[in-house]
């Protein structure tokens, strides 16, 4: 896992959202899912990108 600092300079509508799980077409899914989730580089990259977004939804 990359321990880099996340700079939050984009709103969530600029970052985007996921419409289909990246696990759906993963070749390793059948043999290791769900244990593979914590070690998946692709999911780590996606989470890092999404974490950089600032939510535009109303917060109470």
C-alpha positions in Angstrom: 0.0 0.0 0.0 1.3 3.4 -0.9 1.6 5.8 2.0 1.6 9.0 0.0 -0.3 12.0 1.1 -3.6 12.6 -0.6 -4.1 16.1 -1.8 -7.8 16.9 -1.9 -8.1 19.4 -4.7 -10.9 18.0 -6.8 -14.6 17.7 -6.2 -16.2 14.3 -6.5 -17.8 15.1 -9.8 -14.4 15.8 -11.3 -12.9 12.5 -9.9 -15.8 10.3 -11.1 -17.4 7.2 -9.8 -17.3 3.5 -10.3 -20.1 1.9 -12.4 -18.9 -1.7 -12.4 -16.7 -3.5 -9.9 -13.1 -4.0 -11.1 -13.3 -7.4 -9.5 -15.9 -8.6 -12.1 -13.3 -9.4 -14.7 -10.4 -10.2 -12.4 -8.6 -13.5 -13.3 -7.7 -14.1 -9.6 -11.3 -13.7 -8.4 -12.2 -17.3 -8.5 -9.3 -18.6 -6.4 -8.8 -15.9 -3.8 -11.8 -13.6 -3.5 -12.5 -11.9 -1.0 -9.1 -12.5 0.6 -7.4 -10.7 -2.3 -9.1 -7.3 -1.7 -6.6 -6.1 0.9 -3.7 -6.9 -1.4 -5.1 -5.7 -4.8 -3.1 -2.9 -6.4 -5.9 -1.9 -8.7 -8.3 -1.4 -5.9 -5.7 0.5 -3.9 -5.2 2.9 -6.9 -8.9 3.4 -7.3 -9.4 4.1 -3.6 -6.6 6.7 -3.6 -8.1 8.5 -6.6 -11.6 8.5 -5.1 -10.3 9.6 -1.7 -8.8 12.7 -3.3 -12.3 14.0 -4.2 -14.2 16.4 -2.0 -17.8 15.5 -1.6 -20.4 17.9 -3.0 -23.3 16.3 -1.1 -24.8 18.0 1.9 -23.2 17.0 5.2 -25.1 17.4 8.5 
